[in-house]
Amino acid sequence: MELSFFTMPIHPLGKPISNSIAEDREAFLLADELGFAEAYCGEHTTDQAEIITSTIAFLASLAYETKSVRLGTGTVNLPNSHPARVAAEVAMLDHMLEGRFNFGISPGGLMSDAEVFGNLDRDRNAMFVECINMVLDIWAGEAPYNLTGKFFEVSTEHTMISEIGQGTISRPFQDPHPPIIGTAVAPFSKGVTAMAARGWDPISANFLLPKWVATHWPNYVEGCKQGGRTVDFRNWRVAKNIFVADDMKTARAYARDPGSPYVLYYFQLLTKLGAAGRMNLFKEDQDMPDSEVTLDSVMDRLVIYGDPSSVAEQILEFCEQVGDFGHLVYAGHDWTDRELGRRSMILMAEEVMPRINVAVAASP
């Protein structure tokens, strides 16, 4: 099993934005030093807690400072973006990284972003599909472009000057394009099937209960069959909230006490998803009333914390619940305590993962 990294990220309101961005960059650089396989970053336009407004711009700032980790958009929110800009900027970033790049995409889940871009009452899933189809058509086609859809238009027919290169969008470094990764944020996600059928691979969200994460695998298998692909669990990425400390007392305090970045994260998430009518994600029983979904109950089920031995045991128990997957994606959180935040990533890479992989190698 490989270790990867993903951050939304959520920081305390009032924390200087420059400090938060610098901290997030440091986490990516540390992941690279520690041998994490992949590292993804999210984006939102209208959020003072999630302060990275462009995942492409943020990753571009890391392109020449990282050495081995594959960087990934996590995700480009396609309904809020024009396909021509997405195609051009993703191609540029892929060249900057010389192919060390994964293209993560989604419809976007923040309602205030949808509103600010005029998409609140539009079919964002249909916009998502049209946008990615146009991006792929741009990369596969030849200029001048003449793409017309329900939501977007792409053309350079009237202004192209081919002899000087005007009117053409660059193709990516990777041929025919970077690996495409989609987020799976719902139980029994039909999107997982659709992604797999098109040759794309999923990341199961870190805020899903284990029983709902487990529903993604059968859908992925079905999608691979539809697309004529070989089914390989190594292509499935699963994100988890994990904190590792040298001792249990420190781990418990940092993960669960007031002021914890994990408490902040789930307070934010419950507020946002509750307002969007998506509390079902946190329910073992879908008939359970929303009022019974509490911050403590969610954190009891979704945050793994402890010393290296305890964390390894908890992750292996989680694997027993959901089945085999290829990448354990460590969810990044605010470094309320910089040294503890860094130490958790170091212990995860150097002590927890070796324990897990010894156990995985010994299992049938």
MARROGU-791279 format. One record per residue (C-alpha): y negated, z negated, x negated. Coordinates in steps of 0.5 Angstrom, whole numbers, padded with zeros to 4 digits, always signed. Layout:
% residues N
YZX
...
END
This chain:
% residues 364
+0000+0000+0000
-0007+0002-0003
-0013-0002-0002
-0019+0001+0001
-0026-0002+0003
-0031-0001+0009
-0037-0004+0011
-0041-0003+0018
-0045-0007+0015
-0048-0013+0019
-0054-0017+0015
-0058-0023+0018
-0064-0021+0022
-0070-0023+0017
-0066-0022+0011
-0070-0017+0007
-0068-0010+0008
-0068-0008+0000
-0064-0014-0001
-0059-0012+0004
-0058-0005+0001
-0058-0007-0006
-0052-0012-0004
-0048-0007-0001
-0049-0002-0007
-0046-0008-0011
-0040-0009-0007
-0039-0001-0007
-0039-0001-0015
-0035-0007-0015
-0030-0004-0011
-0030+0002-0016
-0029-0003-0022
-0023-0006-0018
-0019+0000-0017
-0020+0000-0009
-0018+0007-0007
-0023+0009-0002
-0030+0006+0000
-0033+0008+0007
-0040+0006+0010
-0043+0006+0017
-0050+0008+0020
-0054+0007+0025
-0061+0009+0027
-0064+0003+0031
-0061-0003+0029
-0064-0009+0024
-0058-0012+0023
-0054-0006+0021
-0059-0003+0016
-0056+0003+0013
-0059+0009+0017
-0056+0015+0013
-0049+0014+0011
-0050+0020+0007
-0056+0018+0003
-0053+0011+0002
-0047+0014-0001
-0051+0019-0005
-0054+0014-0009
-0047+0012-0011
-0045+0019-0013
-0046+0018-0021
-0045+0011-0022
-0038+0010-0019
-0032+0013-0023
-0026+0013-0019
-0026+0011-0012
-0027+0016-0006
-0033+0015-0002
-0033+0016+0005
-0038+0017+0011
-0036+0011+0016
-0038+0015+0020
-0043+0021+0021
-0045+0020+0028
-0044+0027+0030
-0048+0027+0037
-0054+0024+0034
-0054+0030+0028
-0055+0037+0028
-0049+0041+0026
-0053+0045+0021
-0056+0039+0017
-0049+0036+0017
-0045+0042+0014
-0051+0042+0009
-0051+0035+0007
-0044+0034+0007
-0043+0040+0003
-0048+0037-0002
-0045+0030-0003
-0038+0033-0004
-0041+0037-0010
-0044+0031-0012
-0038+0027-0012
-0034+0034-0015
-0029+0033-0009
-0028+0025-0009
-0030+0025-0002
-0028+0024+0005
-0031+0026+0011
-0031+0021+0017
-0034+0022+0023
-0034+0019+0030
-0038+0020+0037
-0042+0014+0035
-0042+0007+0039
-0049+0004+0039
-0052+0005+0045
-0059+0004+0043
-0058+0010+0038
-0055+0014+0044
-0062+0013+0048
-0067+0014+0042
-0063+0021+0041
-0064+0023+0048
-0056+0022+0049
-0055+0016+0053
-0053+0020+0059
-0050+0026+0056
-0042+0027+0055
-0042+0024+0047
-0035+0026+0047
-0036+0033+0048
-0042+0033+0044
-0038+0030+0038
-0033+0036+0039
-0038+0041+0039
-0041+0039+0033
-0035+0038+0029
-0033+0045+0031
-0039+0048+0029
-0039+0045+0022
-0032+0047+0021
-0034+0054+0023
-0040+0054+0019
-0036+0053+0013
-0031+0058+0015
-0036+0063+0017
-0041+0068+0013
-0048+0068+0014
-0052+0070+0018
-0049+0065+0023
-0050+0066+0031
-0046+0060+0034
-0048+0058+0041
-0045+0052+0045
-0047+0047+0051
-0051+0042+0046
-0053+0046+0039
-0055+0053+0037
-0054+0055+0029
-0057+0062+0027
-0060+0065+0021
-0060+0072+0024
-0067+0073+0024
-0069+0070+0017
-0064+0071+0013
-0065+0075+0006
-0058+0075+0003
-0060+0078-0004
-0064+0071-0006
-0059+0067-0002
-0064+0065+0004
-0060+0064+0010
-0054+0061+0008
-0051+0054+0008
-0047+0052+0002
-0039+0051+0003
-0036+0044+0000
-0033+0043-0007
-0026+0042-0003
-0023+0048+0000
-0023+0049+0005
-0027+0042+0007
-0026+0035+0005
-0021+0031+0009
-0023+0029+0015
-0022+0022+0018
-0024+0019+0025
-0025+0012+0027
-0020+0009+0033
-0023+0004+0036
-0019+0003+0043
-0012+0001+0045
-0008+0007+0046
-0013+0012+0043
-0012+0019+0045
-0017+0021+0040
-0012+0019+0035
-0007+0024+0038
-0012+0030+0038
-0015+0028+0031
-0008+0028+0028
-0006+0035+0031
-0012+0038+0028
-0010+0035+0021
-0015+0029+0021
-0013+0022+0020
-0015+0015+0023
-0018+0009+0021
-0016+0003+0026
-0022-0001+0027
-0022-0008+0024
-0024-0011+0031
-0018-0009+0035
-0013-0014+0036
-0006-0013+0033
-0002-0011+0039
-0008-0005+0040
-0007-0003+0033
+0000-0002+0034
-0001+0003+0040
-0004+0008+0035
+0002+0010+0031
+0006+0013+0037
+0000+0017+0038
-0001+0019+0031
+0006+0021+0031
+0005+0025+0037
-0001+0029+0034
+0003+0030+0028
+0008+0034+0032
+0003+0038+0036
+0000+0040+0030
+0006+0042+0026
+0005+0036+0021
+0010+0032+0017
+0009+0025+0019
+0007+0020+0014
+0005+0013+0015
+0001+0013+0008
-0004+0017+0012
-0006+0011+0017
-0011+0007+0015
-0012+0000+0018
-0018-0004+0017
-0018-0012+0017
-0023-0018+0016
-0021-0022+0010
-0024-0027+0006
-0020-0030+0000
-0022-0036-0004
-0019-0040-0009
-0018-0046-0004
-0016-0047+0003
-0022-0051+0004
-0027-0046+0001
-0024-0041+0005
-0024-0044+0012
-0032-0046+0011
-0034-0039+0009
-0030-0036+0014
-0031-0040+0020
-0037-0045+0019
-0044-0044+0022
-0048-0039+0018
-0041-0036+0016
-0042-0028+0015
-0036-0027+0019
-0039-0031+0025
-0045-0027+0025
-0041-0021+0025
-0037-0022+0031
-0043-0025+0035
-0047-0019+0034
-0040-0015+0036
-0039-0019+0042
-0046-0018+0044
-0046-0011+0043
-0039-0009+0046
-0041-0014+0052
-0047-0010+0053
-0043-0003+0053
-0038-0006+0058
-0032-0006+0052
-0030-0013+0052
-0023-0010+0054
-0022-0009+0046
-0021-0017+0045
-0017-0018+0051
-0009-0019+0050
-0009-0018+0058
-0013-0013+0061
-0014-0017+0067
-0017-0023+0064
-0024-0024+0066
-0030-0023+0061
-0032-0030+0061
-0025-0032+0057
-0027-0028+0051
-0030-0033+0047
-0033-0032+0040
-0028-0037+0037
-0022-0034+0041
-0024-0027+0038
-0024-0030+0031
-0018-0034+0031
-0014-0027+0032
-0018-0023+0028
-0021-0026+0022
-0016-0027+0016
-0018-0033+0011
-0015-0037+0006
-0013-0037-0001
-0009-0031-0004
-0002-0034-0002
-0004-0035+0005
-0008-0029+0006
-0002-0025+0003
+0003-0028+0008
-0002-0027+0014
-0003-0020+0012
+0005-0019+0012
+0005-0022+0018
+0000-0017+0021
+0004-0011+0018
+0010-0014+0022
+0006-0013+0028
+0003-0006+0027
+0008-0003+0023
+0008+0001+0016
+0001+0004+0014
-0002+0007+0008
-0009+0004+0007
-0011-0004+0008
-0018-0003+0009
-0022-0009+0007
-0028-0010+0011
-0034-0012+0008
-0039-0017+0010
-0046-0020+0008
-0046-0024+0002
-0048-0030+0005
-0046-0033-0002
-0046-0028-0007
-0041-0031-0012
-0036-0032-0006
-0037-0025-0003
-0035-0022-0010
-0030-0027-0011
-0026-0025-0005
-0026-0018-0007
-0023-0020-0014
-0018-0024-0011
-0016-0019-0006
-0015-0014-0011
-0012-0018-0017
-0008-0023-0013
-0007-0021-0006
-0005-0014-0006
+0000-0015-0012
+0004-0020-0008
+0004-0015-0002
+0006-0009-0005
+0012-0014-0009
+0014-0016-0001
+0013-0008+0001
+0017-0006-0005
+0023-0011-0003
+0023-0009+0004
+0028-0004+0007
END
